[in-house]
């Protein structure tokens, strides 16, 4: 029973991490500082997960967002170089 609960929480944490990574790419230009929607993902993780799982989810989401950003930079550099 405990294994099923841990699998359920791990699945929720992974889904919220992926949601946070996607939301990190979206910005709302409100006022002088753009508002990043990753804050919404962090709030959802804090409300829907236990504290330890929420921290794991946010760490994984940040890693995924940084990897996506790094991949996008390499892709743009390759296009700018002509190939």
mmCIF file of the N, C-alpha and C atoms, coordinates in Angstrom:
data_MODEL
# 
_entry.id   MODEL 
# 
loop_
_atom_site.group_PDB 
_atom_site.id 
_atom_site.type_symbol 
_atom_site.label_atom_id 
_atom_site.label_alt_id 
_atom_site.label_comp_id 
_atom_site.label_asym_id 
_atom_site.label_entity_id 
_atom_site.label_seq_id 
_atom_site.pdbx_PDB_ins_code 
_atom_site.Cartn_x 
_atom_site.Cartn_y 
_atom_site.Cartn_z 
_atom_site.occupancy 
_atom_site.B_iso_or_equiv 
_atom_site.pdbx_formal_charge 
_atom_site.auth_seq_id 
_atom_site.auth_comp_id 
_atom_site.auth_asym_id 
_atom_site.auth_atom_id 
_atom_site.pdbx_PDB_model_num 
ATOM 1   N N  . UNK A 1 1  ? 0.824  -1.193 0.000   1.00 0.00 ? 1  UNK A N  1 
ATOM 2   C CA . UNK A 1 1  ? 0.000  0.000  0.000   1.00 0.00 ? 1  UNK A CA 1 
ATOM 3   C C  . UNK A 1 1  ? 0.865  1.252  0.000   1.00 0.00 ? 1  UNK A C  1 
ATOM 4   N N  . UNK A 1 2  ? 1.949  1.243  0.781   1.00 0.00 ? 2  UNK A N  1 
ATOM 5   C CA . UNK A 1 2  ? 2.812  2.418  0.849   1.00 0.00 ? 2  UNK A CA 1 
ATOM 6   C C  . UNK A 1 2  ? 3.525  2.651  -0.479  1.00 0.00 ? 2  UNK A C  1 
ATOM 7   N N  . UNK A 1 3  ? 3.886  1.562  -1.176  1.00 0.00 ? 3  UNK A N  1 
ATOM 8   C CA . UNK A 1 3  ? 4.535  1.700  -2.474  1.00 0.00 ? 3  UNK A CA 1 
ATOM 9   C C  . UNK A 1 3  ? 3.602  2.358  -3.473  1.00 0.00 ? 3  UNK A C  1 
ATOM 10  N N  . UNK A 1 4  ? 2.331  2.001  -3.426  1.00 0.00 ? 4  UNK A N  1 
ATOM 11  C CA . UNK A 1 4  ? 1.353  2.591  -4.328  1.00 0.00 ? 4  UNK A CA 1 
ATOM 12  C C  . UNK A 1 4  ? 1.208  4.084  -4.037  1.00 0.00 ? 4  UNK A C  1 
ATOM 13  N N  . UNK A 1 5  ? 1.233  4.452  -2.766  1.00 0.00 ? 5  UNK A N  1 
ATOM 14  C CA . UNK A 1 5  ? 1.129  5.851  -2.389  1.00 0.00 ? 5  UNK A CA 1 
ATOM 15  C C  . UNK A 1 5  ? 2.350  6.620  -2.862  1.00 0.00 ? 5  UNK A C  1 
ATOM 16  N N  . UNK A 1 6  ? 3.548  6.059  -2.712  1.00 0.00 ? 6  UNK A N  1 
ATOM 17  C CA . UNK A 1 6  ? 4.760  6.719  -3.173  1.00 0.00 ? 6  UNK A CA 1 
ATOM 18  C C  . UNK A 1 6  ? 4.776  6.871  -4.690  1.00 0.00 ? 6  UNK A C  1 
ATOM 19  N N  . UNK A 1 7  ? 4.298  5.867  -5.405  1.00 0.00 ? 7  UNK A N  1 
ATOM 20  C CA . UNK A 1 7  ? 4.230  5.957  -6.855  1.00 0.00 ? 7  UNK A CA 1 
ATOM 21  C C  . UNK A 1 7  ? 3.251  7.044  -7.281  1.00 0.00 ? 7  UNK A C  1 
ATOM 22  N N  . UNK A 1 8  ? 2.137  7.133  -6.592  1.00 0.00 ? 8  UNK A N  1 
ATOM 23  C CA . UNK A 1 8  ? 1.144  8.167  -6.880  1.00 0.00 ? 8  UNK A CA 1 
ATOM 24  C C  . UNK A 1 8  ? 1.736  9.555  -6.639  1.00 0.00 ? 8  UNK A C  1 
ATOM 25  N N  . UNK A 1 9  ? 2.429  9.746  -5.524  1.00 0.00 ? 9  UNK A N  1 
ATOM 26  C CA . UNK A 1 9  ? 3.019  11.043 -5.222  1.00 0.00 ? 9  UNK A CA 1 
ATOM 27  C C  . UNK A 1 9  ? 4.149  11.369 -6.208  1.00 0.00 ? 9  UNK A C  1 
ATOM 28  N N  . UNK A 1 10 ? 4.936  10.368 -6.592  1.00 0.00 ? 10 UNK A N  1 
ATOM 29  C CA . UNK A 1 10 ? 6.011  10.603 -7.555  1.00 0.00 ? 10 UNK A CA 1 
ATOM 30  C C  . UNK A 1 10 ? 5.441  11.000 -8.916  1.00 0.00 ? 10 UNK A C  1 
ATOM 31  N N  . UNK A 1 11 ? 4.341  10.382 -9.311  1.00 0.00 ? 11 UNK A N  1 
ATOM 32  C CA . UNK A 1 11 ? 3.691  10.733 -10.564 1.00 0.00 ? 11 UNK A CA 1 
ATOM 33  C C  . UNK A 1 11 ? 3.160  12.164 -10.518 1.00 0.00 ? 11 UNK A C  1 
ATOM 34  N N  . UNK A 1 12 ? 2.535  12.523 -9.423  1.00 0.00 ? 12 UNK A N  1 
ATOM 35  C CA . UNK A 1 12 ? 2.046  13.897 -9.268  1.00 0.00 ? 12 UNK A CA 1 
ATOM 36  C C  . UNK A 1 12 ? 3.195  14.896 -9.303  1.00 0.00 ? 12 UNK A C  1 
ATOM 37  N N  . UNK A 1 13 ? 4.289  14.568 -8.625  1.00 0.00 ? 13 UNK A N  1 
ATOM 38  C CA . UNK A 1 13 ? 5.448  15.464 -8.599  1.00 0.00 ? 13 UNK A CA 1 
ATOM 39  C C  . UNK A 1 13 ? 6.028  15.629 -9.999  1.00 0.00 ? 13 UNK A C  1 
ATOM 40  N N  . UNK A 1 14 ? 6.106  14.540 -10.758 1.00 0.00 ? 14 UNK A N  1 
ATOM 41  C CA . UNK A 1 14 ? 6.646  14.622 -12.116 1.00 0.00 ? 14 UNK A CA 1 
ATOM 42  C C  . UNK A 1 14 ? 5.739  15.458 -13.017 1.00 0.00 ? 14 UNK A C  1 
ATOM 43  N N  . UNK A 1 15 ? 4.442  15.271 -12.890 1.00 0.00 ? 15 UNK A N  1 
ATOM 44  C CA . UNK A 1 15 ? 3.508  16.054 -13.706 1.00 0.00 ? 15 UNK A CA 1 
ATOM 45  C C  . UNK A 1 15 ? 3.572  17.533 -13.366 1.00 0.00 ? 15 UNK A C  1 
ATOM 46  N N  . UNK A 1 16 ? 3.670  17.854 -12.096 1.00 0.00 ? 16 UNK A N  1 
ATOM 47  C CA . UNK A 1 16 ? 3.771  19.258 -11.709 1.00 0.00 ? 16 UNK A CA 1 
ATOM 48  C C  . UNK A 1 16 ? 5.124  19.847 -12.101 1.00 0.00 ? 16 UNK A C  1 
ATOM 49  N N  . UNK A 1 17 ? 6.169  19.041 -12.102 1.00 0.00 ? 17 UNK A N  1 
ATOM 50  C CA . UNK A 1 17 ? 7.477  19.525 -12.564 1.00 0.00 ? 17 UNK A CA 1 
ATOM 51  C C  . UNK A 1 17 ? 7.423  19.839 -14.057 1.00 0.00 ? 17 UNK A C  1 
ATOM 52  N N  . UNK A 1 18 ? 6.792  18.965 -14.832 1.00 0.00 ? 18 UNK A N  1 
ATOM 53  C CA . UNK A 1 18 ? 6.664  19.212 -16.270 1.00 0.00 ? 18 UNK A CA 1 
ATOM 54  C C  . UNK A 1 18 ? 5.788  20.438 -16.531 1.00 0.00 ? 18 UNK A C  1 
ATOM 55  N N  . UNK A 1 19 ? 4.721  20.587 -15.770 1.00 0.00 ? 19 UNK A N  1 
ATOM 56  C CA . UNK A 1 19 ? 3.862  21.763 -15.912 1.00 0.00 ? 19 UNK A CA 1 
ATOM 57  C C  . UNK A 1 19 ? 4.624  23.037 -15.583 1.00 0.00 ? 19 UNK A C  1 
ATOM 58  N N  . UNK A 1 20 ? 5.428  22.999 -14.536 1.00 0.00 ? 20 UNK A N  1 
ATOM 59  C CA . UNK A 1 20 ? 6.218  24.164 -14.153 1.00 0.00 ? 20 UNK A CA 1 
ATOM 60  C C  . UNK A 1 20 ? 7.247  24.499 -15.225 1.00 0.00 ? 20 UNK A C  1 
ATOM 61  N N  . UNK A 1 21 ? 7.871  23.480 -15.825 1.00 0.00 ? 21 UNK A N  1 
ATOM 62  C CA . UNK A 1 21 ? 8.839  23.724 -16.888 1.00 0.00 ? 21 UNK A CA 1 
ATOM 63  C C  . UNK A 1 21 ? 8.183  24.376 -18.098 1.00 0.00 ? 21 UNK A C  1 
ATOM 64  N N  . UNK A 1 22 ? 6.973  23.955 -18.420 1.00 0.00 ? 22 UNK A N  1 
ATOM 65  C CA . UNK A 1 22 ? 6.251  24.569 -19.539 1.00 0.00 ? 22 UNK A CA 1 
ATOM 66  C C  . UNK A 1 22 ? 5.834  25.990 -19.186 1.00 0.00 ? 22 UNK A C  1 
ATOM 67  N N  . UNK A 1 23 ? 5.317  26.178 -17.985 1.00 0.00 ? 23 UNK A N  1 
ATOM 68  C CA . UNK A 1 23 ? 4.873  27.506 -17.574 1.00 0.00 ? 23 UNK A CA 1 
ATOM 69  C C  . UNK A 1 23 ? 6.032  28.488 -17.432 1.00 0.00 ? 23 UNK A C  1 
ATOM 70  N N  . UNK A 1 24 ? 7.239  27.995 -17.204 1.00 0.00 ? 24 UNK A N  1 
ATOM 71  C CA . UNK A 1 24 ? 8.398  28.874 -17.077 1.00 0.00 ? 24 UNK A CA 1 
ATOM 72  C C  . UNK A 1 24 ? 8.725  29.570 -18.390 1.00 0.00 ? 24 UNK A C  1 
ATOM 73  N N  . UNK A 1 25 ? 8.271  29.014 -19.491 1.00 0.00 ? 25 UNK A N  1 
ATOM 74  C CA . UNK A 1 25 ? 8.538  29.610 -20.793 1.00 0.00 ? 25 UNK A CA 1 
ATOM 75  C C  . UNK A 1 25 ? 7.555  30.731 -21.133 1.00 0.00 ? 25 UNK A C  1 
ATOM 76  N N  . UNK A 1 26 ? 6.489  30.851 -20.364 1.00 0.00 ? 26 UNK A N  1 
ATOM 77  C CA . UNK A 1 26 ? 5.451  31.851 -20.636 1.00 0.00 ? 26 UNK A CA 1 
ATOM 78  C C  . UNK A 1 26 ? 5.596  33.041 -19.705 1.00 0.00 ? 26 UNK A C  1 
ATOM 79  N N  . UNK A 1 27 ? 5.486  34.226 -20.278 1.00 0.00 ? 27 UNK A N  1 
ATOM 80  C CA . UNK A 1 27 ? 5.600  35.445 -19.478 1.00 0.00 ? 27 UNK A CA 1 
ATOM 81  C C  . UNK A 1 27 ? 4.446  36.370 -19.803 1.00 0.00 ? 27 UNK A C  1 
ATOM 82  N N  . UNK A 1 28 ? 4.006  37.096 -18.800 1.00 0.00 ? 28 UNK A N  1 
ATOM 83  C CA . UNK A 1 28 ? 2.997  38.132 -18.970 1.00 0.00 ? 28 UNK A CA 1 
ATOM 84  C C  . UNK A 1 28 ? 3.660  39.484 -18.741 1.00 0.00 ? 28 UNK A C  1 
ATOM 85  N N  . UNK A 1 29 ? 3.687  40.346 -19.746 1.00 0.00 ? 29 UNK A N  1 
ATOM 86  C CA . UNK A 1 29 ? 4.348  41.644 -19.562 1.00 0.00 ? 29 UNK A CA 1 
ATOM 87  C C  . UNK A 1 29 ? 3.444  42.630 -18.800 1.00 0.00 ? 29 UNK A C  1 
ATOM 88  N N  . UNK A 1 30 ? 3.383  42.440 -17.512 1.00 0.00 ? 30 UNK A N  1 
ATOM 89  C CA . UNK A 1 30 ? 2.567  43.312 -16.656 1.00 0.00 ? 30 UNK A CA 1 
ATOM 90  C C  . UNK A 1 30 ? 3.514  44.251 -15.915 1.00 0.00 ? 30 UNK A C  1 
ATOM 91  N N  . UNK A 1 31 ? 3.381  45.539 -16.168 1.00 0.00 ? 31 UNK A N  1 
ATOM 92  C CA . UNK A 1 31 ? 4.213  46.512 -15.480 1.00 0.00 ? 31 UNK A CA 1 
ATOM 93  C C  . UNK A 1 31 ? 5.648  46.487 -15.965 1.00 0.00 ? 31 UNK A C  1 
ATOM 94  N N  . UNK A 1 32 ? 6.563  47.036 -15.175 1.00 0.00 ? 32 UNK A N  1 
ATOM 95  C CA . UNK A 1 32 ? 7.962  47.120 -15.617 1.00 0.00 ? 32 UNK A CA 1 
ATOM 96  C C  . UNK A 1 32 ? 8.700  45.780 -15.582 1.00 0.00 ? 32 UNK A C  1 
ATOM 97  N N  . UNK A 1 33 ? 8.209  44.819 -14.807 1.00 0.00 ? 33 UNK A N  1 
ATOM 98  C CA . UNK A 1 33 ? 8.874  43.515 -14.703 1.00 0.00 ? 33 UNK A CA 1 
ATOM 99  C C  . UNK A 1 33 ? 7.924  42.444 -15.231 1.00 0.00 ? 33 UNK A C  1 
ATOM 100 N N  . UNK A 1 34 ? 8.362  41.627 -16.212 1.00 0.00 ? 34 UNK A N  1 
ATOM 101 C CA . UNK A 1 34 ? 7.475  40.573 -16.725 1.00 0.00 ? 34 UNK A CA 1 
ATOM 102 C C  . UNK A 1 34 ? 7.218  39.506 -15.655 1.00 0.00 ? 34 UNK A C  1 
ATOM 103 N N  . UNK A 1 35 ? 6.004  39.018 -15.620 1.00 0.00 ? 35 UNK A N  1 
ATOM 104 C CA . UNK A 1 35 ? 5.574  38.014 -14.651 1.00 0.00 ? 35 UNK A CA 1 
ATOM 105 C C  . UNK A 1 35 ? 5.704  36.647 -15.291 1.00 0.00 ? 35 UNK A C  1 
ATOM 106 N N  . UNK A 1 36 ? 6.467  35.763 -14.669 1.00 0.00 ? 36 UNK A N  1 
ATOM 107 C CA . UNK A 1 36 ? 6.701  34.419 -15.165 1.00 0.00 ? 36 UNK A CA 1 
ATOM 108 C C  . UNK A 1 36 ? 5.651  33.485 -14.570 1.00 0.00 ? 36 UNK A C  1 
ATOM 109 N N  . UNK A 1 37 ? 5.046  32.639 -15.391 1.00 0.00 ? 37 UNK A N  1 
ATOM 110 C CA . UNK A 1 37 ? 3.977  31.760 -14.917 1.00 0.00 ? 37 UNK A CA 1 
ATOM 111 C C  . UNK A 1 37 ? 4.480  30.534 -14.159 1.00 0.00 ? 37 UNK A C  1 
ATOM 112 N N  . UNK A 1 38 ? 5.789  30.378 -13.997 1.00 0.00 ? 38 UNK A N  1 
ATOM 113 C CA . UNK A 1 38 ? 6.320  29.282 -13.191 1.00 0.00 ? 38 UNK A CA 1 
ATOM 114 C C  . UNK A 1 38 ? 5.894  29.428 -11.733 1.00 0.00 ? 38 UNK A C  1 
ATOM 115 N N  . UNK A 1 39 ? 5.592  30.654 -11.335 1.00 0.00 ? 39 UNK A N  1 
ATOM 116 C CA . UNK A 1 39 ? 5.108  30.886 -9.970  1.00 0.00 ? 39 UNK A CA 1 
ATOM 117 C C  . UNK A 1 39 ? 3.801  30.122 -9.745  1.00 0.00 ? 39 UNK A C  1 
ATOM 118 N N  . UNK A 1 40 ? 2.954  30.069 -10.766 1.00 0.00 ? 40 UNK A N  1 
ATOM 119 C CA . UNK A 1 40 ? 1.703  29.321 -10.661 1.00 0.00 ? 40 UNK A CA 1 
ATOM 120 C C  . UNK A 1 40 ? 1.980  27.833 -10.443 1.00 0.00 ? 40 UNK A C  1 
ATOM 121 N N  . UNK A 1 41 ? 2.956  27.291 -11.154 1.00 0.00 ? 41 UNK A N  1 
ATOM 122 C CA . UNK A 1 41 ? 3.324  25.889 -10.964 1.00 0.00 ? 41 UNK A CA 1 
ATOM 123 C C  . UNK A 1 41 ? 3.839  25.621 -9.564  1.00 0.00 ? 41 UNK A C  1 
ATOM 124 N N  . UNK A 1 42 ? 4.604  26.562 -9.023  1.00 0.00 ? 42 UNK A N  1 
ATOM 125 C CA . UNK A 1 42 ? 5.117  26.402 -7.660  1.00 0.00 ? 42 UNK A CA 1 
ATOM 126 C C  . UNK A 1 42 ? 3.979  26.435 -6.645  1.00 0.00 ? 42 UNK A C  1 
ATOM 127 N N  . UNK A 1 43 ? 3.032  27.331 -6.843  1.00 0.00 ? 43 UNK A N  1 
ATOM 128 C CA . UNK A 1 43 ? 1.884  27.381 -5.935  1.00 0.00 ? 43 UNK A CA 1 
ATOM 129 C C  . UNK A 1 43 ? 1.064  26.099 -6.000  1.00 0.00 ? 43 UNK A C  1 
ATOM 130 N N  . UNK A 1 44 ? 0.851  25.585 -7.207  1.00 0.00 ? 44 UNK A N  1 
ATOM 131 C CA . UNK A 1 44 ? 0.096  24.335 -7.353  1.00 0.00 ? 44 UNK A CA 1 
ATOM 132 C C  . UNK A 1 44 ? 0.816  23.170 -6.679  1.00 0.00 ? 44 UNK A C  1 
ATOM 133 N N  . UNK A 1 45 ? 2.127  23.092 -6.853  1.00 0.00 ? 45 UNK A N  1 
ATOM 134 C CA . UNK A 1 45 ? 2.888  22.021 -6.213  1.00 0.00 ? 45 UNK A CA 1 
ATOM 135 C C  . UNK A 1 45 ? 2.801  22.138 -4.694  1.00 0.00 ? 45 UNK A C  1 
ATOM 136 N N  . UNK A 1 46 ? 2.885  23.348 -4.189  1.00 0.00 ? 46 UNK A N  1 
ATOM 137 C CA . UNK A 1 46 ? 2.789  23.547 -2.746  1.00 0.00 ? 46 UNK A CA 1 
ATOM 138 C C  . UNK A 1 46 ? 1.430  23.168 -2.180  1.00 0.00 ? 46 UNK A C  1 
ATOM 139 N N  . UNK A 1 47 ? 0.385  23.372 -2.969  1.00 0.00 ? 47 UNK A N  1 
ATOM 140 C CA . UNK A 1 47 ? -0.966 23.056 -2.494  1.00 0.00 ? 47 UNK A CA 1 
ATOM 141 C C  . UNK A 1 47 ? -1.319 21.588 -2.657  1.00 0.00 ? 47 UNK A C  1 
ATOM 142 N N  . UNK A 1 48 ? -0.823 20.944 -3.725  1.00 0.00 ? 48 UNK A N  1 
ATOM 143 C CA . UNK A 1 48 ? -1.277 19.591 -4.046  1.00 0.00 ? 48 UNK A CA 1 
ATOM 144 C C  . UNK A 1 48 ? -0.357 18.479 -3.551  1.00 0.00 ? 48 UNK A C  1 
ATOM 145 N N  . UNK A 1 49 ? 0.879  18.817 -3.199  1.00 0.00 ? 49 UNK A N  1 
ATOM 146 C CA . UNK A 1 49 ? 1.838  17.791 -2.784  1.00 0.00 ? 49 UNK A CA 1 
ATOM 147 C C  . UNK A 1 49 ? 2.250  17.981 -1.333  1.00 0.00 ? 49 UNK A C  1 
ATOM 148 N N  . UNK A 1 50 ? 2.802  16.929 -0.770  1.00 0.00 ? 50 UNK A N  1 
ATOM 149 C CA . UNK A 1 50 ? 3.413  17.045 0.556   1.00 0.00 ? 50 UNK A CA 1 
ATOM 150 C C  . UNK A 1 50 ? 4.690  17.867 0.426   1.00 0.00 ? 50 UNK A C  1 
ATOM 151 N N  . UNK A 1 51 ? 5.169  18.478 1.517   1.00 0.00 ? 51 UNK A N  1 
ATOM 152 C CA . UNK A 1 51 ? 6.323  19.389 1.411   1.00 0.00 ? 51 UNK A CA 1 
ATOM 153 C C  . UNK A 1 51 ? 7.563  18.775 0.757   1.00 0.00 ? 51 UNK A C  1 
ATOM 154 N N  . UNK A 1 52 ? 7.946  17.576 1.131   1.00 0.00 ? 52 UNK A N  1 
ATOM 155 C CA . UNK A 1 52 ? 9.149  16.975 0.553   1.00 0.00 ? 52 UNK A CA 1 
ATOM 156 C C  . UNK A 1 52 ? 8.966  16.704 -0.940  1.00 0.00 ? 52 UNK A C  1 
ATOM 157 N N  . UNK A 1 53 ? 7.789  16.253 -1.338  1.00 0.00 ? 53 UNK A N  1 
ATOM 158 C CA . UNK A 1 53 ? 7.517  15.994 -2.750  1.00 0.00 ? 53 UNK A CA 1 
ATOM 159 C C  . UNK A 1 53 ? 7.430  17.297 -3.534  1.00 0.00 ? 53 UNK A C  1 
ATOM 160 N N  . UNK A 1 54 ? 6.924  18.352 -2.912  1.00 0.00 ? 54 UNK A N  1 
ATOM 161 C CA . UNK A 1 54 ? 6.858  19.647 -3.594  1.00 0.00 ? 54 UNK A CA 1 
ATOM 162 C C  . UNK A 1 54 ? 8.260  20.179 -3.884  1.00 0.00 ? 54 UNK A C  1 
ATOM 163 N N  . UNK A 1 55 ? 9.176  20.018 -2.935  1.00 0.00 ? 55 UNK A N  1 
ATOM 164 C CA . UNK A 1 55 ? 10.560 20.455 -3.158  1.00 0.00 ? 55 UNK A CA 1 
ATOM 165 C C  . UNK A 1 55 ? 11.192 19.645 -4.287  1.00 0.00 ? 55 UNK A C  1 
ATOM 166 N N  . UNK A 1 56 ? 11.001 18.335 -4.279  1.00 0.00 ? 56 UNK A N  1 
ATOM 167 C CA . UNK A 1 56 ? 11.544 17.496 -5.346  1.00 0.00 ? 56 UNK A CA 1 
ATOM 168 C C  . UNK A 1 56 ? 10.966 17.895 -6.700  1.00 0.00 ? 56 UNK A C  1 
ATOM 169 N N  . UNK A 1 57 ? 9.682  18.179 -6.735  1.00 0.00 ? 57 UNK A N  1 
ATOM 170 C CA . UNK A 1 57 ? 9.027  18.574 -7.970  1.00 0.00 ? 57 UNK A CA 1 
ATOM 171 C C  . UNK A 1 57 ? 9.590  19.882 -8.511  1.00 0.00 ? 57 UNK A C  1 
ATOM 172 N N  . UNK A 1 58 ? 9.793  20.853 -7.633  1.00 0.00 ? 58 UNK A N  1 
ATOM 173 C CA . UNK A 1 58 ? 10.307 22.146 -8.089  1.00 0.00 ? 58 UNK A CA 1 
ATOM 174 C C  . UNK A 1 58 ? 11.765 22.041 -8.538  1.00 0.00 ? 58 UNK A C  1 
ATOM 175 N N  . UNK A 1 59 ? 12.558 21.219 -7.876  1.00 0.00 ? 59 UNK A N  1 
ATOM 176 C CA . UNK A 1 59 ? 13.950 21.020 -8.310  1.00 0.00 ? 59 UNK A CA 1 
ATOM 177 C C  . UNK A 1 59 ? 13.986 20.359 -9.691  1.00 0.00 ? 59 UNK A C  1 
ATOM 178 N N  . UNK A 1 60 ? 13.155 19.356 -9.890  1.00 0.00 ? 60 UNK A N  1 
ATOM 179 C CA . UNK A 1 60 ? 13.099 18.689 -11.193 1.00 0.00 ? 60 UNK A CA 1 
ATOM 180 C C  . UNK A 1 60 ? 12.577 19.638 -12.263 1.00 0.00 ? 60 UNK A C  1 
ATOM 181 N N  . UNK A 1 61 ? 11.583 20.441 -11.932 1.00 0.00 ? 61 UNK A N  1 
ATOM 182 C CA . UNK A 1 61 ? 11.045 21.405 -12.893 1.00 0.00 ? 61 UNK A CA 1 
ATOM 183 C C  . UNK A 1 61 ? 12.078 22.445 -13.295 1.00 0.00 ? 61 UNK A C  1 
ATOM 184 N N  . UNK A 1 62 ? 12.863 22.901 -12.338 1.00 0.00 ? 62 UNK A N  1 
ATOM 185 C CA . UNK A 1 62 ? 13.914 23.878 -12.661 1.00 0.00 ? 62 UNK A CA 1 
ATOM 186 C C  . UNK A 1 62 ? 14.974 23.244 -13.552 1.00 0.00 ? 62 UNK A C  1 
ATOM 187 N N  . UNK A 1 63 ? 15.337 22.005 -13.280 1.00 0.00 ? 63 UNK A N  1 
ATOM 188 C CA . UNK A 1 63 ? 16.337 21.320 -14.116 1.00 0.00 ? 63 UNK A CA 1 
ATOM 189 C C  . UNK A 1 63 ? 15.823 21.140 -15.536 1.00 0.00 ? 63 UNK A C  1 
ATOM 190 N N  . UNK A 1 64 ? 14.557 20.735 -15.674 1.00 0.00 ? 64 UNK A N  1 
ATOM 191 C CA . UNK A 1 64 ? 13.975 20.555 -17.004 1.00 0.00 ? 64 UNK A CA 1 
ATOM 192 C C  . UNK A 1 64 ? 13.895 21.875 -17.751 1.00 0.00 ? 64 UNK A C  1 
ATOM 193 N N  . UNK A 1 65 ? 13.525 22.944 -17.069 1.00 0.00 ? 65 UNK A N  1 
ATOM 194 C CA . UNK A 1 65 ? 13.433 24.258 -17.718 1.00 0.00 ? 65 UNK A CA 1 
ATOM 195 C C  . UNK A 1 65 ? 14.816 24.732 -18.163 1.00 0.00 ? 65 UNK A C  1 
ATOM 196 N N  . UNK A 1 66 ? 15.839 24.512 -17.339 1.00 0.00 ? 66 UNK A N  1 
ATOM 197 C CA . UNK A 1 66 ? 17.191 24.926 -17.726 1.00 0.00 ? 66 UNK A CA 1 
ATOM 198 C C  . UNK A 1 66 ? 17.688 24.113 -18.908 1.00 0.00 ? 66 UNK A C  1 
ATOM 199 N N  . UNK A 1 67 ? 17.384 22.823 -18.940 1.00 0.00 ? 67 UNK A N  1 
ATOM 200 C CA . UNK A 1 67 ? 17.791 21.989 -20.083 1.00 0.00 ? 67 UNK A CA 1 
ATOM 201 C C  . UNK A 1 67 ? 17.078 22.429 -21.355 1.00 0.00 ? 67 UNK A C  1 
ATOM 202 N N  . UNK A 1 68 ? 15.820 22.766 -21.254 1.00 0.00 ? 68 UNK A N  1 
ATOM 203 C CA . UNK A 1 68 ? 15.065 23.242 -22.420 1.00 0.00 ? 68 UNK A CA 1 
ATOM 204 C C  . UNK A 1 68 ? 15.620 24.570 -22.909 1.00 0.00 ? 68 UNK A C  1 
ATOM 205 N N  . UNK A 1 69 ? 15.968 25.448 -22.008 1.00 0.00 ? 69 UNK A N  1 
ATOM 206 C CA . UNK A 1 69 ? 16.538 26.744 -22.387 1.00 0.00 ? 69 UNK A CA 1 
ATOM 207 C C  . UNK A 1 69 ? 17.898 26.557 -23.052 1.00 0.00 ? 69 UNK A C  1 
ATOM 208 N N  . UNK A 1 70 ? 18.720 25.664 -22.508 1.00 0.00 ? 70 UNK A N  1 
ATOM 209 C CA . UNK A 1 70 ? 20.030 25.396 -23.085 1.00 0.00 ? 70 UNK A CA 1 
ATOM 210 C C  . UNK A 1 70 ? 19.884 24.806 -24.491 1.00 0.00 ? 70 UNK A C  1 
ATOM 211 N N  . UNK A 1 71 ? 18.951 23.888 -24.663 1.00 0.00 ? 71 UNK A N  1 
ATOM 212 C CA . UNK A 1 71 ? 18.700 23.293 -25.981 1.00 0.00 ? 71 UNK A CA 1 
ATOM 213 C C  . UNK A 1 71 ? 18.215 24.326 -26.983 1.00 0.00 ? 71 UNK A C  1 
ATOM 214 N N  . UNK A 1 72 ? 17.378 25.259 -26.555 1.00 0.00 ? 72 UNK A N  1 
ATOM 215 C CA . UNK A 1 72 ? 16.884 26.297 -27.448 1.00 0.00 ? 72 UNK A CA 1 
ATOM 216 C C  . UNK A 1 72 ? 18.013 27.229 -27.867 1.00 0.00 ? 72 UNK A C  1 
ATOM 217 N N  . UNK A 1 73 ? 18.923 27.535 -26.953 1.00 0.00 ? 73 UNK A N  1 
ATOM 218 C CA . UNK A 1 73 ? 20.061 28.394 -27.300 1.00 0.00 ? 73 UNK A CA 1 
ATOM 219 C C  . UNK A 1 73 ? 20.960 27.713 -28.329 1.00 0.00 ? 73 UNK A C  1 
ATOM 220 N N  . UNK A 1 74 ? 21.208 26.425 -28.159 1.00 0.00 ? 74 UNK A N  1 
ATOM 221 C CA . UNK A 1 74 ? 22.043 25.708 -29.119 1.00 0.00 ? 74 UNK A CA 1 
ATOM 222 C C  . UNK A 1 74 ? 21.369 25.648 -30.483 1.00 0.00 ? 74 UNK A C  1 
ATOM 223 N N  . UNK A 1 75 ? 20.068 25.459 -30.491 1.00 0.00 ? 75 UNK A N  1 
ATOM 224 C CA . UNK A 1 75 ? 19.312 25.389 -31.739 1.00 0.00 ? 75 UNK A CA 1 
ATOM 225 C C  . UNK A 1 75 ? 19.378 26.730 -32.470 1.00 0.00 ? 75 UNK A C  1 
ATOM 226 N N  . UNK A 1 76 ? 19.209 27.838 -31.727 1.00 0.00 ? 76 UNK A N  1 
ATOM 227 C CA . UNK A 1 76 ? 19.292 29.160 -32.343 1.00 0.00 ? 76 UNK A CA 1 
ATOM 228 C C  . UNK A 1 76 ? 20.703 29.439 -32.867 1.00 0.00 ? 76 UNK A C  1 
ATOM 229 N N  . UNK A 1 77 ? 21.706 29.036 -32.123 1.00 0.00 ? 77 UNK A N  1 
ATOM 230 C CA . UNK A 1 77 ? 23.083 29.239 -32.565 1.00 0.00 ? 77 UNK A CA 1 
ATOM 231 C C  . UNK A 1 77 ? 23.375 28.457 -33.839 1.00 0.00 ? 77 UNK A C  1 
ATOM 232 N N  . UNK A 1 78 ? 22.848 27.242 -33.929 1.00 0.00 ? 78 UNK A N  1 
ATOM 233 C CA . UNK A 1 78 ? 23.051 26.424 -35.130 1.00 0.00 ? 78 UNK A CA 1 
ATOM 234 C C  . UNK A 1 78 ? 22.355 27.060 -36.322 1.00 0.00 ? 78 UNK A C  1 
ATOM 235 N N  . UNK A 1 79 ? 21.172 27.614 -36.125 1.00 0.00 ? 79 UNK A N  1 
ATOM 236 C CA . UNK A 1 79 ? 20.478 28.276 -37.222 1.00 0.00 ? 79 UNK A CA 1 
ATOM 237 C C  . UNK A 1 79 ? 21.200 29.548 -37.659 1.00 0.00 ? 79 UNK A C  1 
ATOM 238 N N  . UNK A 1 80 ? 21.737 30.280 -36.689 1.00 0.00 ? 80 UNK A N  1 
ATOM 239 C CA . UNK A 1 80 ? 22.464 31.508 -37.024 1.00 0.00 ? 80 UNK A CA 1 
ATOM 240 C C  . UNK A 1 80 ? 23.756 31.201 -37.772 1.00 0.00 ? 80 UNK A C  1 
ATOM 241 N N  . UNK A 1 81 ? 24.365 30.050 -37.493 1.00 0.00 ? 81 UNK A N  1 
ATOM 242 C CA . UNK A 1 81 ? 25.606 29.673 -38.159 1.00 0.00 ? 81 UNK A CA 1 
ATOM 243 C C  . UNK A 1 81 ? 25.337 29.120 -39.558 1.00 0.00 ? 81 UNK A C  1 
ATOM 244 N N  . UNK A 1 82 ? 24.072 28.914 -39.866 1.00 0.00 ? 82 UNK A N  1 
ATOM 245 C CA . UNK A 1 82 ? 23.727 28.453 -41.208 1.00 0.00 ? 82 UNK A CA 1 
ATOM 246 C C  . UNK A 1 82 ? 23.642 26.946 -41.356 1.00 0.00 ? 82 UNK A C  1 
ATOM 247 N N  . UNK A 1 83 ? 23.378 26.281 -40.276 1.00 0.00 ? 83 UNK A N  1 
ATOM 248 C CA . UNK A 1 83 ? 23.291 24.851 -40.488 1.00 0.00 ? 83 UNK A CA 1 
ATOM 249 C C  . UNK A 1 83 ? 22.922 24.106 -39.304 1.00 0.00 ? 83 UNK A C  1 
# 
